Amino acid sequence: MKKTLFSGIQPSGIPTIGNYIGALKQFRDIQDDYDCYFCIVDQHAITVPQDRLKLRQQIRQLAAIYLASGLDADKVTLFIQSEVPAHVQAGWMLTTISSIGELERMTQFKDKAKKQNDGIPTGLLTYPPLMAADIILYNTDIVPVGDDQKQHIELTRNLVDRFNSRYNDILVKPEIHMPKVGGRVMSLQDPTKKMSKSDDNQKNFISLLDEPRLAAKKIKSAVTDSDGIIKFDKENKPGISNLLTIYSSLTDESIESLENRYKDEGYGTFKADLAQVVEQFLTQFQEQYRIYYESDKLDDILDAGRDKAQRTSFKTLKKMEKAMGLGRKRK
């Protein structure tokens, strides 16, 4: 029997090429190995203000991007969080066994709270129990996350232990699955920080829906260093190491092979070749994306995903409610 894998992405912006390399591409490669649930976590997105029309558009865009990345709707369950009510119901139940102190210690809460000018939304504080509910509703065994989400999964594991200890041993405790080497793509202009779709500087990231020629220009203007040697060394040569990571991930050619191939070449040649690789990748990717985005088939896939997610999550929710004593007792 396959283990269950759960992952969610916020529709708060268009994913970057870094999100593709670090997550979406890996999902494509492991979809045969697990019973996969991929969720568009729109309720997490509204923990900070969103434009409602833009959010709805980005929800559909993200669904099409999942499929354009190579996910097979016959193998995975793709659905929208807000269309499955059990998420907020279970999220509230886990909130009641969470302490304010442990929620305030979450690094992402502290970082995002600093950026709020009109008071800190309560949703930012209670984000982790909702994320825990996303995971436990599907009896999840594996959660693939990067370093920035590891703390949240550790809290999820703690909440599972707490719930099982206080009530009944009914929730599955998930394991953390860290990305393979090459899973972390850095900013093009500041390769010491992670590439982010919310970066104010458009030159720092490549969106999966960027115009391909524009993306190629971003690669050509990416920061490197002055020694001109094409070698992977994250500490001393973060810029060229980042570009090698992107090149290797998009072509499946090893970094060692790329180092050998370009050992007698300069940065100009290397970046020009990588720019061509990125442009070709985005052109092909966006062709698939448009097919899904403009098709009624996308709605059929999301409807089927919603229905399956509702069936599975409802079973877990009812066990949780019974364990906590919620609902009426029938004669």
N, C-alpha and C positions, 0 to 999 in steps of 0.2 A: 504494500500500500504506500502511495506517495505521501511525503510530508507536505504540509500546507505552508505556503509562502504568502505573505501580505506586504504590500507596499502602497503608499499613497503619495501623490504629488499635488501641491496647491496650484489652482488655476489663477494665480496672482500675477502672471506674466508669461511670456513665451519662453519655454525652456531653451537653454543654450546648448551649444555643441559640447560643453562640459557636462551638462546633464545627460546628454545622449551617451557620451563615452563612459561616464561614471555610473549610470543607472540603466537607461533605456536599452542600450546595446547589450548589456549583461542580462536584462530581462529576456530579451529575444533568445539569447544563447542558452538560458536555463529553463525555458518554459516547458520543455519536455520532461524535465526532471522533478517538477513539483506540481502540486495542485495550486495554481496561482490565482490570487485575487489582487487586481490592480484597481485602485480607487482614486477618483478625482475628488480630493478633499476640499470641497467648496465651503463647507462650514468652518473649516480652519481658516480659510482665506478671509472671512468676515470678522476675524478677531481684530483687524485694523480696517479703517474705512475703505470701501471699494465703490467704484462707479458701477451701478447695477447693470447697465446695458453692456459695458465692456466686460464685466465679469461673466455674464451669460455667453458672450461671444468666445471668451477665453476658455470656458468649460468645454464648448464644442471643439475648439481648436486643439485643446489638450487631448481630447478623446481621439481625434484624427491623427495627432502626433504619435500617440501610443501605437496605433495600428500601422502608421507609416514606418515606424521603427522596426517592424517585423513581427509584432505580436499577432498570433493566430487566434481569432475569436472562437474557434472551435476547441482550442486548448486552454484558454484562460478565461477568467471572469472579469470583465471590465464594466465598472459601474460608477455612478455619481453618488457621493456620500449623502447628500441631502434627500435623495430619493429612497433612502433606506432608514426609516425612523428609529430603528433600534440603536443607531449610533449615538444619538443625543440622549436616548433613554438610559443606555448603559453608561454613557459618559457621566450623567448626573449621579448614578449610583456609585461610580468609582470616585467622583468628587467628594461624596459624603464620607469616604474613608481615607481621604487625602488630608494632609495637614497644610496650613498656610505656609509654615516654615519651609517645608520641602518644596513647595511650588515656587516660593520666592527665591529659592536657591538655584533654580534652573537658569543656566547661563543665557539662553535665548530670551527668557523673560526679562532678565536684567538689561540685556542689550537693546531689546525693542522698547522697553519701558522708558529708556532714556530719550527716545526719539519722539515721544508723545507730548504734544504741546497743550492739549486740551484735557488733561487727566489721563490716567492709565486705564484702558478698558479692562473690565473684569475678565473678558474672554482671553486676554493674553495670559492671565494668571491660571485660568482653568483649562488652558490648551492641552497640557499633558494628560489629564484624565480622559479627555475626549480622544486623544491619540491612542491611549491605552485601550479604550473601548473599541476603536477601529480594529485593533489587532486581536483582542481576545474573543471577539464575537465569532470569529471564523476558526477557532481552535488552532490558531497559528503556531507553527513550530519554528519558522524561520522568518526573521525580519532583516532584509538587506538595507543597511544604513551607512552613511559616512560618519566621520568623527563628530560633526556638528549635531547629530541626532542621537549619538550613543547615550548621552545622559538621560534622554527621554525614555529610551528603551530600558535602561537600568531601573528607572522609576516604574515603568510598566511591570517589570519583573517583581519589584517590591510590592506593588499593589496586588498582583496575583497572589503572592505569598500571604499578604495580609487578609485578602478576601477568603482564600481557602482556609486560613487558620481560624478566622472568626465565624465562618458560616459552614460551607461544605467544600470538600476538595473537588470542585467542578471545573475550574478554569485551567487551561493549558498554559504553562509558563514558556514563553517564546525564547528562542536563542538568537543572539546577535550574529549576523553574517556581514563581515566587513568586506568592502570591494577588493577586487584583485589589484595588484600593482598596476598603475596607470589609471586608476579610478578617479584621481583628483586632478582636475584641469585648472590651471591658474589664470589670473588676469593677464591679458596680452600686454598691457602697459605697466603693470606692477606685479610681476610674477612671484612676489612673496605672499600674495593674498589670493584666495580662491576666486575663480570666475563666478560672477553673480549676475543673474538676469535683472536685478534691481539696481545695478550700478548706475550712477548718474552719468558716467563717462561712457558713451556708446562705443568708443574704441577699445574698451577693456574686455568686451565680450562679443561673441558671435551668436546671434539668435538663430534657431533652426529655421526661422522664416525670413532671415535677412536676404536681401537681394544677393545672389551668389557672387557677382562681380564686386560688390561692396565688401563682402566677407573676405574675398581674396586680397583686397587692398588693406584690410585690417591685419591680415597675416604679414603682408610685406612691410608694414610699419610697426610690427611688434618689437618690443624691447628685447635686445640680446645683451651682448657685452663687447669689449674691444679686442679680445684676443683672436677672434676669427676661427677658433677650433670647434668643430662640431662633435661635442662629447657630452654624454649624460652625466651631470654632476649637480644635483639639486641644490646643494649648499653653496657652491661657489659659482655655478652657472645656471641660475634658476630660469632665465629667459629661454635659452636654447634647449634646456632640459624639458621645459614645458612644450615647446614646439615639437620636440622629438616624441613626446608622449602623444600629442595630437596626431602626428604623422603615423606613428606605429598603430594607434588605435583605429584609425580610419582605413588603413591598408592591410592590417594584420601582419605587417612585416616587423620583425623584432627590432628593438632599439639597437642592439649590437650590429645587426645587418645594416641598418641605416648609418650607423657610425662608420662602418667600413666603406660603404658606398660613397659617402661624402667626405672621406678623410682628406682628400686632396682638393676639395671644393671650398669656396667661401660661403659666407652667410647669404649673400645675394642669390646665388644659384639655389641653395637649399630652400630659402624662403619662397622663391619663385615657384619651385616644384611643389612645395607644400600648398601654396596658394592655389595652384591648379587642382590639387587633390581635393581641397576644401570646396572649391567652386563646383567641381564635378559631383562631389558627394551631395551638396545642397541642391543642385539641379535635379538629381534623381530623387532625392528625398522629398522635395516639394511637389514633384509630379505625383507621387503616391499620396502625399498629404491632401492635395486638391481633390483627388478621386474620392477619398473617404469623406472629406469635409462637405462636399457638395452632393453626397449621395444619401438617399433614404436608408441605405444599408447601415449607415452609422447609427441611426435611431433604432433600427431593429437590434443591433448588437447591444446597445445600451439598455434597451428594454429587457432583453434576455438576461443581461448581466444583473440588472436590478432585481428581476424576479428570482434568480438563483441566490443572490445575496440576501434577499428578504427571507427566503426559506431557511437558509443556514443560520443567519443571525437571530431569527425569531426563536429557534430552539435554544440557543445559548441564553438569550434574554429571559426566557421563561424559567430556565433553571436558576438564573441569578435572582429573579423576582421571588421565586418560591423559597430560595435559601435565605433571603432577607425578610421574608414575611409580608411581602407586598401583595395587594389584591385581596379579594374576599375569600372567605372559606365557605365552600358550598356544603349543604347538608347531604 
